[in-house]
Amino acid sequence: MMDDRRFDVPSGWAGTKFLRESPFGTDLIRPHPDGAFVIRFLDGKRATAPGVWNATTGKLIRFFPDAEDALWTPDGQHLVVVTVPGAVRVAVLAWPESAVKRDSRMPFATGCGVGGIELSITASGRHGALWIYSGQSEEGFLLFALPELATLASLAYVAGESATPCMFSPDEQYLALVLEPFAYWWAGDDDQADWDTPAKGGPVHWATLYLQEVAEQGRCTEHKILVDLPRGWVANEDLQAGSWPRNVRFKDAQHLVFNPPWGGECVIPVPAKEVCYAPPPNG
């Protein structure tokens, strides 16, 4: 039998003040598709736990003390909640009954720790994905079916940094994650490199695209993204805040797009070639 009690509202808690602290429509305030309920992180920050409130009365209905993220399915019939610690768990609550329908420990090794998790759900509501990062320059993902919570695929922690969670293609055929796997990548194999080390010139491995087929036993392919640097190129101060690909998104079902931190736009056809190229700085 599912244990609903772990999501019960703590005795004496009132939700009204949390509901009124920020307007609806921000990333951390997530209205139900029919507008009757809202997911709200307690102080508007991801560092705090989310709950569900009645959007009219402000009454706190459910509270998720160990949750990293929570989203409605597009049809509004389910609430999907991701909890830690100890292990990554996903619960599916039937809505508006707010009863736990599924609750599963997900097969993702967290021995390196969990720095954060972000949940995404396809427009059809048939699939979900978790972008999981350790907080120690390691990232991975887990793909599963909804509402069954059957695991379809996972990418265990790999070394790298990114600024964009994994995302589904519009046709829901692929899940994509783009990482910058190496610091000071422009210096090639120079182990003594730092921010002031100039590039030797020529193509270097800047980023990696992981492209997962959204299907049972679907393939995950790895694609190097190279950039042809001019000799003597040096990373400017703007890149020291993060030299990974930015604003990763699907332009359409056949094209993944992102922006290098030095400007320009990289367009990768999907399915992708084994080796792809990003536009170089000043070129």
FENBELUR-V566478 format. One record per residue. N is the residue number from 1. SS is DSSP state (a for helix, b for strand, c for the rest). OMEGA is omega in radians with two decimals (none if undefined). D_FIRST is the distance of its C-alpha to the first C-alpha in Angstrom with 2 decimals. Layout:
N_SS_OMEGA_D_FIRST, N_SS_OMEGA_D_FIRST
This chain:
1_c_-3.14_0.00, 2_c_3.12_3.81, 3_c_3.12_6.44, 4_c_-2.95_9.12, 5_a_-3.09_11.51, 6_a_3.10_13.10, 7_a_3.12_14.70, 8_c_3.10_16.01, 9_c_3.11_19.80, 10_c_-3.10_21.70, 11_c_3.07_23.57, 12_c_-3.12_27.01, 13_c_3.06_26.74, 14_c_-3.06_28.78, 15_c_-2.97_28.54, 16_a_-3.07_31.93, 17_a_3.12_34.01, 18_a_-3.11_31.86, 19_a_-3.01_32.00, 20_a_-3.07_35.79, 21_c_-3.11_36.75, 22_c_3.10_37.06, 23_c_3.05_37.64, 24_c_3.03_35.09, 25_c_3.06_35.70, 26_c_-3.10_35.73, 27_c_-3.05_33.61, 28_c_3.01_31.31, 29_b_-2.95_30.91, 30_b_-3.13_28.98, 31_b_2.97_29.20, 32_c_-3.13_26.78, 33_c_3.12_28.69, 34_c_3.07_29.47, 35_c_-3.04_30.49, 36_c_-3.10_28.39, 37_b_3.12_26.22, 38_b_2.97_27.02, 39_b_-3.08_25.49, 40_b_2.97_27.69, 41_b_-2.85_28.09, 42_c_3.10_29.05, 43_c_3.11_32.69, 44_c_-3.13_33.10, 45_c_-3.14_32.82, 46_c_3.13_30.41, 47_c_-3.12_30.60, 48_c_-3.05_28.46, 49_c_3.09_24.87, 50_b_2.99_24.14, 51_b_3.07_22.74, 52_b_3.13_22.75, 53_b_2.91_25.39, 54_b_-3.02_26.68, 55_c_-3.13_29.91, 56_c_-3.05_31.95, 57_c_-3.07_31.04, 58_c_-3.11_30.06, 59_c_3.07_26.96, 60_b_-3.04_24.33, 61_b_3.13_21.01, 62_b_-3.13_18.75, 63_b_-3.03_19.73, 64_b_-2.95_18.94, 65_c_-3.10_20.73, 66_c_-3.02_20.53, 67_b_3.00_20.95, 68_b_-3.11_23.88, 69_b_3.11_23.79, 70_b_-3.14_22.20, 71_b_2.95_23.42, 72_b_2.90_23.05, 73_c_-3.05_23.20, 74_c_3.13_26.68, 75_c_3.10_25.60, 76_c_-3.07_23.73, 77_c_-3.12_20.59, 78_b_2.98_18.44, 79_b_-3.12_18.56, 80_b_-3.05_18.30, 81_b_3.12_18.09, 82_b_-3.11_19.29, 83_b_2.99_18.79, 84_c_0.40_20.68, 85_c_3.11_21.71, 86_c_3.12_21.39, 87_c_3.08_20.02, 88_c_3.11_19.85, 89_b_3.06_16.41, 90_b_3.07_15.95, 91_b_3.06_13.42, 92_b_3.12_13.98, 93_b_3.01_13.69, 94_b_-3.09_14.81, 95_c_0.30_18.02, 96_c_-3.13_19.40, 97_c_-3.11_16.17, 98_c_3.11_15.08, 99_b_3.13_11.37, 100_b_-3.11_9.59, 101_b_3.08_9.74, 102_b_3.11_10.02, 103_b_-2.97_10.23, 104_b_2.95_12.57, 105_b_-3.04_15.19, 106_c_-3.07_18.40, 107_c_3.11_21.17, 108_c_-3.10_23.89, 109_c_-3.08_25.91, 110_c_-3.12_26.54, 111_c_3.11_28.90, 112_c_-3.14_31.61, 113_c_3.09_29.55, 114_c_3.09_28.28, 115_c_3.13_30.84, 116_b_3.13_28.99, 117_b_2.99_26.89, 118_b_-3.10_27.58, 119_b_2.98_25.41, 120_b_-3.11_27.10, 121_b_3.14_26.01, 122_c_-3.13_28.33, 123_c_3.12_30.01, 124_c_-3.08_28.29, 125_c_-3.07_24.81, 126_c_-3.10_24.13, 127_b_3.04_24.34, 128_b_3.10_23.75, 129_b_3.05_25.51, 130_b_2.95_25.46, 131_b_-3.01_28.86, 132_b_3.10_28.47, 133_b_-3.02_31.44, 134_c_-3.00_32.02, 135_c_3.12_34.76, 136_c_3.12_37.13, 137_c_3.05_38.46, 138_b_-3.13_35.66, 139_b_3.08_33.51, 140_b_3.09_31.13, 141_b_3.07_28.62, 142_b_-3.10_25.44, 143_b_-3.10_25.15, 144_b_3.11_22.02, 145_b_3.08_21.20, 146_c_0.00_19.51, 147_c_-3.01_17.01, 148_c_-3.06_15.79, 149_c_3.05_16.49, 150_c_3.13_18.45, 151_b_3.13_21.08, 152_b_-3.11_24.57, 153_b_3.04_26.86, 154_b_3.00_27.50, 155_b_3.11_30.64, 156_b_-3.11_30.50, 157_b_2.99_32.51, 158_b_3.14_36.14, 159_b_3.11_39.01, 160_c_3.11_39.94, 161_b_3.06_39.96, 162_c_3.11_39.39, 163_c_-3.06_39.29, 164_c_3.08_37.15, 165_c_3.01_33.48, 166_c_-3.06_32.82, 167_b_3.13_33.17, 168_b_2.98_32.81, 169_c_-3.10_35.93, 170_c_3.12_36.41, 171_c_3.08_35.96, 172_c_3.11_32.69, 173_c_-3.06_34.29, 174_b_2.94_34.44, 175_b_-3.04_32.85, 176_b_3.02_35.65, 177_b_3.14_36.05, 178_b_-3.10_39.54, 179_b_2.89_40.34, 180_b_-2.98_43.51, 181_c_-3.04_43.20, 182_c_2.93_46.29, 183_c_3.11_48.03, 184_c_-3.05_51.75, 185_a_-3.09_51.26, 186_a_-3.12_54.73, 187_a_3.13_56.37, 188_c_-3.07_55.12, 189_c_3.13_54.98, 190_c_-3.09_56.79, 191_c_-3.11_54.80, 192_c_-3.04_56.92, 193_c_2.98_56.27, 194_c_-3.05_55.48, 195_c_-3.09_55.60, 196_c_-3.13_59.39, 197_c_3.13_59.62, 198_c_3.10_61.26, 199_c_3.10_60.03, 200_c_-3.13_62.05, 201_c_-3.14_61.98, 202_b_-3.10_60.51, 203_b_3.05_57.00, 204_b_3.14_54.22, 205_b_-3.11_50.46, 206_b_-3.03_49.04, 207_b_3.11_45.46, 208_b_3.05_42.91, 209_b_2.98_40.91, 210_b_-3.07_37.67, 211_b_-3.07_37.02, 212_b_3.04_33.74, 213_b_-3.13_33.45, 214_c_-3.12_30.36, 215_c_3.04_29.33, 216_c_-3.07_27.46, 217_c_3.08_29.80, 218_c_-3.11_31.97, 219_c_2.96_34.80, 220_b_-3.12_35.22, 221_b_-3.09_38.93, 222_b_-3.03_40.77, 223_b_3.07_43.87, 224_b_3.05_46.45, 225_b_-3.09_47.97, 226_b_3.02_51.54, 227_b_-3.11_54.03, 228_b_-3.04_57.79, 229_b_3.00_59.04, 230_c_3.12_62.69, 231_c_3.12_64.30, 232_c_3.13_64.29, 233_c_3.13_61.42, 234_c_3.12_59.80, 235_c_3.12_56.51, 236_c_-3.06_57.27, 237_a_-3.13_55.66, 238_a_-3.11_53.27, 239_a_-3.13_51.59, 240_a_3.04_50.99, 241_a_-3.14_48.17, 242_c_-3.11_46.48, 243_c_3.14_48.11, 244_c_3.07_45.07, 245_c_-3.08_44.83, 246_b_3.04_44.15, 247_b_3.11_42.74, 248_b_-3.14_41.13, 249_b_3.00_40.29, 250_b_3.04_40.55, 251_b_3.02_43.73, 252_b_-3.06_42.60, 253_c_-3.07_40.72, 254_c_-3.06_43.66, 255_b_3.01_44.56, 256_b_-3.03_42.93, 257_b_2.98_44.99, 258_b_-3.07_45.29, 259_b_2.97_48.03, 260_c_-3.11_49.69, 261_c_3.11_50.33, 262_c_3.11_54.09, 263_c_-3.11_53.93, 264_c_-3.09_53.90, 265_c_3.10_51.13, 266_b_3.13_49.66, 267_b_-3.13_48.60, 268_b_3.06_46.84, 269_b_3.12_46.61, 270_c_0.05_43.27, 271_c_-3.02_42.93, 272_c_3.00_44.71, 273_c_-3.12_47.53, 274_c_3.10_47.09, 275_b_-3.14_49.34, 276_b_-3.11_49.62, 277_b_3.03_52.08, 278_b_3.10_51.86, 279_c_-3.10_54.98, 280_c_3.02_56.95, 281_c_3.12_58.02, 282_c_-3.13_61.16, 283_c_none_60.94
